[in-house]
Amino acid sequence: MGAAGQPWSYIQRFPTEAGVPRTYELPVAAFQPVGMRMDPAPQAPAALDPSIITEVSVFILDKQQGPFAITITGIDAES
């Protein structure tokens, strides 16, 4: 997740399993700030402020070879 104009983003990793539909709950408090190369971003506020979120992205980071597909049917936020 990111905020416009900031050189950092916030990430939270989650496991996937082929062919298994899942619902993920990713608490805002568990997101961690990172820089452009997914390195820690110590200059960023430690806690993500949900009111400044301007985008949501999903990255595939495990470096496995071969085809991969993910279907996202919705994103909800609770206050």
LODREN-842089 format. One line per field, with one value per atom (N, C-alpha, C, O): residue number from 1; residue in three letters; atom name; y negated, z, x negated. Coordinates in nm, 2 decimals, always signed. Example, Ala and Ser with C-alpha at 12.3 -4.5 7.8 and 13.67 -1.06 7.14 Angstrom:
<lumkes>
k	[1|1|1|1|2|2|2|2]
r	[ALA|ALA|ALA|ALA|SER|SER|SER|SER]
a	[N|CA|C|O|N|CA|C|O]
y	[+0.57|+0.45|+0.33|+0.33|+0.22|+0.11|+0.00|-0.11]
z	[+0.78|+0.78|+0.78|+0.85|+0.71|+0.71|+0.79|+0.80]
x	[-1.32|-1.23|-1.32|-1.42|-1.28|-1.37|-1.29|-1.34]
</lumkes>
This chain:
<lumkes>
k	[1|1|1|1|2|2|2|2|3|3|3|3|4|4|4|4|5|5|5|5|6|6|6|6|7|7|7|7|8|8|8|8|9|9|9|9|10|10|10|10|11|11|11|11|12|12|12|12|13|13|13|13|14|14|14|14|15|15|15|15|16|16|16|16|17|17|17|17|18|18|18|18|19|19|19|19|20|20|20|20|21|21|21|21|22|22|22|22|23|23|23|23|24|24|24|24|25|25|25|25|26|26|26|26|27|27|27|27|28|28|28|28|29|29|29|29|30|30|30|30|31|31|31|31|32|32|32|32|33|33|33|33|34|34|34|34|35|35|35|35|36|36|36|36|37|37|37|37|38|38|38|38|39|39|39|39|40|40|40|40|41|41|41|41|42|42|42|42|43|43|43|43|44|44|44|44|45|45|45|45|46|46|46|46|47|47|47|47|48|48|48|48|49|49|49|49|50|50|50|50|51|51|51|51|52|52|52|52|53|53|53|53|54|54|54|54|55|55|55|55|56|56|56|56|57|57|57|57|58|58|58|58|59|59|59|59|60|60|60|60|61|61|61|61|62|62|62|62|63|63|63|63|64|64|64|64|65|65|65|65|66|66|66|66|67|67|67|67|68|68|68|68|69|69|69|69|70|70|70|70|71|71|71|71|72|72|72|72|73|73|73|73|74|74|74|74|75|75|75|75|76|76|76|76|77|77|77|77|78|78|78|78|79|79|79|79]
r	[MET|MET|MET|MET|GLY|GLY|GLY|GLY|ALA|ALA|ALA|ALA|ALA|ALA|ALA|ALA|GLY|GLY|GLY|GLY|GLN|GLN|GLN|GLN|PRO|PRO|PRO|PRO|TRP|TRP|TRP|TRP|SER|SER|SER|SER|TYR|TYR|TYR|TYR|ILE|ILE|ILE|ILE|GLN|GLN|GLN|GLN|ARG|ARG|ARG|ARG|PHE|PHE|PHE|PHE|PRO|PRO|PRO|PRO|THR|THR|THR|THR|GLU|GLU|GLU|GLU|ALA|ALA|ALA|ALA|GLY|GLY|GLY|GLY|VAL|VAL|VAL|VAL|PRO|PRO|PRO|PRO|ARG|ARG|ARG|ARG|THR|THR|THR|THR|TYR|TYR|TYR|TYR|GLU|GLU|GLU|GLU|LEU|LEU|LEU|LEU|PRO|PRO|PRO|PRO|VAL|VAL|VAL|VAL|ALA|ALA|ALA|ALA|ALA|ALA|ALA|ALA|PHE|PHE|PHE|PHE|GLN|GLN|GLN|GLN|PRO|PRO|PRO|PRO|VAL|VAL|VAL|VAL|GLY|GLY|GLY|GLY|MET|MET|MET|MET|ARG|ARG|ARG|ARG|MET|MET|MET|MET|ASP|ASP|ASP|ASP|PRO|PRO|PRO|PRO|ALA|ALA|ALA|ALA|PRO|PRO|PRO|PRO|GLN|GLN|GLN|GLN|ALA|ALA|ALA|ALA|PRO|PRO|PRO|PRO|ALA|ALA|ALA|ALA|ALA|ALA|ALA|ALA|LEU|LEU|LEU|LEU|ASP|ASP|ASP|ASP|PRO|PRO|PRO|PRO|SER|SER|SER|SER|ILE|ILE|ILE|ILE|ILE|ILE|ILE|ILE|THR|THR|THR|THR|GLU|GLU|GLU|GLU|VAL|VAL|VAL|VAL|SER|SER|SER|SER|VAL|VAL|VAL|VAL|PHE|PHE|PHE|PHE|ILE|ILE|ILE|ILE|LEU|LEU|LEU|LEU|ASP|ASP|ASP|ASP|LYS|LYS|LYS|LYS|GLN|GLN|GLN|GLN|GLN|GLN|GLN|GLN|GLY|GLY|GLY|GLY|PRO|PRO|PRO|PRO|PHE|PHE|PHE|PHE|ALA|ALA|ALA|ALA|ILE|ILE|ILE|ILE|THR|THR|THR|THR|ILE|ILE|ILE|ILE|THR|THR|THR|THR|GLY|GLY|GLY|GLY|ILE|ILE|ILE|ILE|ASP|ASP|ASP|ASP|ALA|ALA|ALA|ALA|GLU|GLU|GLU|GLU|SER|SER|SER|SER]
a	[N|CA|C|O|N|CA|C|O|N|CA|C|O|N|CA|C|O|N|CA|C|O|N|CA|C|O|N|CA|C|O|N|CA|C|O|N|CA|C|O|N|CA|C|O|N|CA|C|O|N|CA|C|O|N|CA|C|O|N|CA|C|O|N|CA|C|O|N|CA|C|O|N|CA|C|O|N|CA|C|O|N|CA|C|O|N|CA|C|O|N|CA|C|O|N|CA|C|O|N|CA|C|O|N|CA|C|O|N|CA|C|O|N|CA|C|O|N|CA|C|O|N|CA|C|O|N|CA|C|O|N|CA|C|O|N|CA|C|O|N|CA|C|O|N|CA|C|O|N|CA|C|O|N|CA|C|O|N|CA|C|O|N|CA|C|O|N|CA|C|O|N|CA|C|O|N|CA|C|O|N|CA|C|O|N|CA|C|O|N|CA|C|O|N|CA|C|O|N|CA|C|O|N|CA|C|O|N|CA|C|O|N|CA|C|O|N|CA|C|O|N|CA|C|O|N|CA|C|O|N|CA|C|O|N|CA|C|O|N|CA|C|O|N|CA|C|O|N|CA|C|O|N|CA|C|O|N|CA|C|O|N|CA|C|O|N|CA|C|O|N|CA|C|O|N|CA|C|O|N|CA|C|O|N|CA|C|O|N|CA|C|O|N|CA|C|O|N|CA|C|O|N|CA|C|O|N|CA|C|O|N|CA|C|O|N|CA|C|O|N|CA|C|O|N|CA|C|O|N|CA|C|O|N|CA|C|O|N|CA|C|O|N|CA|C|O|N|CA|C|O|N|CA|C|O]
y	[+0.12|+0.00|-0.12|-0.12|-0.22|-0.34|-0.47|-0.47|-0.58|-0.71|-0.80|-0.79|-0.88|-0.96|-1.05|-1.11|-1.05|-1.14|-1.08|-1.15|-0.97|-0.91|-0.81|-0.74|-0.81|-0.72|-0.58|-0.49|-0.55|-0.42|-0.37|-0.44|-0.24|-0.17|-0.09|-0.08|-0.02|+0.07|+0.20|+0.21|+0.31|+0.44|+0.54|+0.51|+0.64|+0.75|+0.88|+0.89|+0.97|+1.10|+1.20|+1.20|+1.28|+1.39|+1.51|+1.49|+1.63|+1.75|+1.78|+1.74|+1.84|+1.89|+2.04|+2.10|+2.11|+2.25|+2.28|+2.24|+2.34|+2.37|+2.43|+2.53|+2.37|+2.43|+2.42|+2.47|+2.35|+2.33|+2.19|+2.10|+2.17|+2.03|+2.00|+2.08|+1.87|+1.83|+1.69|+1.61|+1.65|+1.52|+1.48|+1.55|+1.36|+1.31|+1.19|+1.10|+1.19|+1.07|+1.02|+1.08|+0.90|+0.84|+0.71|+0.60|+0.72|+0.60|+0.49|+0.51|+0.37|+0.25|+0.24|+0.21|+0.28|+0.27|+0.37|+0.35|+0.47|+0.56|+0.52|+0.59|+0.42|+0.37|+0.31|+0.24|+0.33|+0.28|+0.19|+0.22|+0.08|-0.01|+0.04|+0.09|+0.03|+0.07|-0.04|-0.12|-0.04|-0.12|-0.06|+0.05|-0.11|-0.06|+0.08|+0.15|+0.13|+0.26|+0.36|+0.46|+0.32|+0.40|+0.41|+0.49|+0.32|+0.31|+0.23|+0.15|+0.25|+0.17|+0.02|-0.02|-0.06|-0.20|-0.27|-0.31|-0.29|-0.34|-0.49|-0.53|-0.56|-0.70|-0.71|-0.82|-0.60|-0.60|-0.59|-0.53|-0.64|-0.62|-0.46|-0.40|-0.42|-0.27|-0.22|-0.10|-0.30|-0.26|-0.32|-0.43|-0.23|-0.28|-0.35|-0.30|-0.47|-0.55|-0.52|-0.57|-0.45|-0.41|-0.53|-0.52|-0.65|-0.76|-0.82|-0.90|-0.78|-0.83|-0.73|-0.76|-0.62|-0.51|-0.56|-0.60|-0.56|-0.60|-0.49|-0.50|-0.38|-0.26|-0.14|-0.14|-0.03|+0.11|+0.19|+0.19|+0.26|+0.34|+0.48|+0.50|+0.58|+0.72|+0.76|+0.75|+0.80|+0.84|+0.99|+1.05|+1.06|+1.20|+1.19|+1.15|+1.24|+1.22|+1.35|+1.33|+1.46|+1.58|+1.64|+1.74|+1.57|+1.61|+1.75|+1.81|+1.81|+1.95|+1.93|+1.84|+2.03|+2.04|+2.09|+2.17|+2.06|+2.12|+2.02|+1.91|+2.07|+1.98|+1.96|+2.04|+1.85|+1.81|+1.73|+1.64|+1.75|+1.67|+1.65|+1.73|+1.53|+1.49|+1.42|+1.33|+1.45|+1.38|+1.31|+1.37|+1.18|+1.10|+1.06|+0.99|+1.11|+1.08|+0.96|+0.91|+0.91|+0.79|+0.75|+0.83|+0.62|+0.57|+0.49|+0.40|+0.52|+0.45|+0.39|+0.44|+0.28|+0.22|+0.19|+0.14|+0.23|+0.20|+0.09|+0.08|+0.00|-0.10|-0.06|-0.14]
z	[+0.00|+0.00|+0.00|+0.06|-0.06|-0.07|-0.06|-0.07|-0.03|-0.03|-0.13|-0.14|-0.20|-0.30|-0.25|-0.14|-0.33|-0.29|-0.19|-0.16|-0.14|-0.04|-0.10|-0.19|-0.06|-0.12|-0.06|-0.09|+0.02|+0.08|+0.06|+0.03|+0.09|+0.08|+0.21|+0.29|+0.23|+0.34|+0.28|+0.19|+0.33|+0.28|+0.40|+0.51|+0.35|+0.44|+0.36|+0.26|+0.39|+0.31|+0.36|+0.47|+0.26|+0.30|+0.21|+0.09|+0.26|+0.18|+0.09|+0.11|-0.02|-0.11|-0.13|-0.11|-0.18|-0.20|-0.33|-0.35|-0.43|-0.56|-0.55|-0.48|-0.62|-0.63|-0.50|-0.50|-0.40|-0.28|-0.26|-0.23|-0.28|-0.26|-0.11|-0.02|-0.08|+0.06|+0.07|-0.02|+0.19|+0.23|+0.33|+0.42|+0.30|+0.38|+0.46|+0.40|+0.59|+0.67|+0.70|+0.77|+0.65|+0.67|+0.76|+0.70|+0.89|+0.98|+0.94|+0.91|+0.94|+0.91|+1.00|+0.96|+1.13|+1.22|+1.19|+1.23|+1.10|+1.07|+0.94|+0.91|+0.87|+0.76|+0.80|+0.90|+0.72|+0.76|+0.64|+0.53|+0.68|+0.58|+0.50|+0.57|+0.37|+0.29|+0.18|+0.15|+0.13|+0.02|-0.11|-0.12|-0.22|-0.35|-0.38|-0.46|-0.31|-0.33|-0.22|-0.20|-0.15|-0.04|+0.08|+0.16|+0.08|+0.20|+0.31|+0.28|+0.44|+0.54|+0.52|+0.46|+0.55|+0.53|+0.67|+0.71|+0.74|+0.87|+0.88|+0.99|+0.77|+0.77|+0.76|+0.79|+0.73|+0.72|+0.86|+0.95|+0.88|+1.01|+1.03|+0.93|+1.15|+1.17|+1.15|+1.11|+1.18|+1.16|+1.04|+1.01|+0.96|+0.84|+0.88|+0.96|+0.83|+0.86|+0.74|+0.63|+0.77|+0.66|+0.59|+0.47|+0.65|+0.58|+0.47|+0.39|+0.46|+0.35|+0.24|+0.14|+0.24|+0.14|+0.00|+0.00|-0.10|-0.23|-0.34|-0.44|-0.30|-0.39|-0.32|-0.21|-0.38|-0.33|-0.44|-0.55|-0.42|-0.52|-0.46|-0.34|-0.55|-0.51|-0.59|-0.71|-0.52|-0.58|-0.56|-0.46|-0.66|-0.65|-0.62|-0.71|-0.50|-0.46|-0.43|-0.39|-0.45|-0.41|-0.51|-0.48|-0.63|-0.73|-0.78|-0.84|-0.77|-0.83|-0.98|-1.03|-1.05|-1.20|-1.23|-1.15|-1.35|-1.40|-1.39|-1.33|-1.44|-1.45|-1.31|-1.22|-1.29|-1.17|-1.20|-1.29|-1.13|-1.14|-1.01|-0.92|-0.99|-0.87|-0.91|-1.00|-0.85|-0.87|-0.75|-0.64|-0.76|-0.64|-0.67|-0.77|-0.59|-0.61|-0.53|-0.56|-0.44|-0.37|-0.26|-0.22|-0.23|-0.12|-0.03|-0.08|+0.10|+0.19|+0.30|+0.33|+0.36|+0.47|+0.58|+0.55|+0.70|+0.81|+0.90|+0.91|+0.95|+1.03|+1.18|+1.27]
x	[-0.08|+0.00|-0.09|-0.20|-0.04|-0.12|-0.04|+0.08|-0.12|-0.06|-0.13|-0.25|-0.05|-0.11|-0.22|-0.21|-0.33|-0.44|-0.54|-0.64|-0.52|-0.60|-0.70|-0.66|-0.83|-0.93|-0.92|-1.01|-0.82|-0.81|-0.67|-0.58|-0.65|-0.52|-0.51|-0.61|-0.40|-0.38|-0.34|-0.26|-0.40|-0.37|-0.33|-0.36|-0.27|-0.24|-0.24|-0.16|-0.32|-0.33|-0.22|-0.18|-0.18|-0.09|-0.11|-0.15|-0.09|-0.12|+0.00|+0.11|-0.03|+0.07|+0.05|-0.05|+0.16|+0.15|+0.23|+0.35|+0.17|+0.23|+0.37|+0.38|+0.46|+0.60|+0.68|+0.79|+0.64|+0.71|+0.76|+0.68|+0.89|+0.95|+0.94|+0.96|+0.89|+0.88|+0.93|+0.93|+0.96|+0.99|+0.88|+0.85|+0.82|+0.71|+0.75|+0.81|+0.72|+0.74|+0.60|+0.52|+0.58|+0.45|+0.46|+0.50|+0.44|+0.47|+0.37|+0.25|+0.42|+0.34|+0.22|+0.11|+0.23|+0.12|+0.01|-0.11|+0.03|-0.08|-0.15|-0.25|-0.11|-0.19|-0.32|-0.33|-0.43|-0.56|-0.61|-0.59|-0.68|-0.72|-0.85|-0.94|-0.85|-0.96|-0.99|-0.91|-1.12|-1.16|-1.13|-1.06|-1.18|-1.15|-1.20|-1.14|-1.30|-1.35|-1.31|-1.37|-1.20|-1.15|-1.24|-1.22|-1.34|-1.42|-1.35|-1.26|-1.38|-1.32|-1.34|-1.44|-1.24|-1.24|-1.23|-1.12|-1.35|-1.34|-1.30|-1.25|-1.30|-1.26|-1.10|-1.05|-1.04|-0.89|-0.83|-0.89|-0.71|-0.64|-0.62|-0.58|-0.64|-0.63|-0.49|-0.47|-0.39|-0.25|-0.19|-0.21|-0.12|-0.05|+0.08|+0.16|+0.10|+0.22|+0.32|+0.29|+0.42|+0.52|+0.58|+0.62|+0.58|+0.64|+0.56|+0.61|+0.43|+0.35|+0.32|+0.25|+0.39|+0.37|+0.43|+0.55|+0.35|+0.39|+0.39|+0.45|+0.33|+0.32|+0.30|+0.24|+0.34|+0.31|+0.26|+0.31|+0.15|+0.08|+0.06|+0.05|+0.05|+0.02|-0.11|-0.11|-0.21|-0.34|-0.36|-0.32|-0.42|-0.47|-0.62|-0.69|-0.66|-0.79|-0.87|-0.99|-0.82|-0.89|-0.99|-1.06|-1.00|-1.10|-1.09|-1.18|-0.97|-0.95|-0.93|-0.87|-0.98|-0.96|-0.82|-0.76|-0.77|-0.65|-0.53|-0.54|-0.42|-0.30|-0.24|-0.26|-0.18|-0.11|+0.01|+0.01|+0.12|+0.24|+0.30|+0.30|+0.35|+0.42|+0.55|+0.54|+0.66|+0.78|+0.82|+0.83|+0.84|+0.89|+1.03|+1.06|+1.12|+1.26|+1.31|+1.43|+1.23|+1.28|+1.18|+1.10|+1.18|+1.10|+1.19|+1.26|+1.20|+1.28|+1.19|+1.08|+1.24|+1.16|+1.26|+1.37|+1.23|+1.31|+1.25|+1.12|+1.33|+1.27|+1.27|+1.23]
</lumkes>
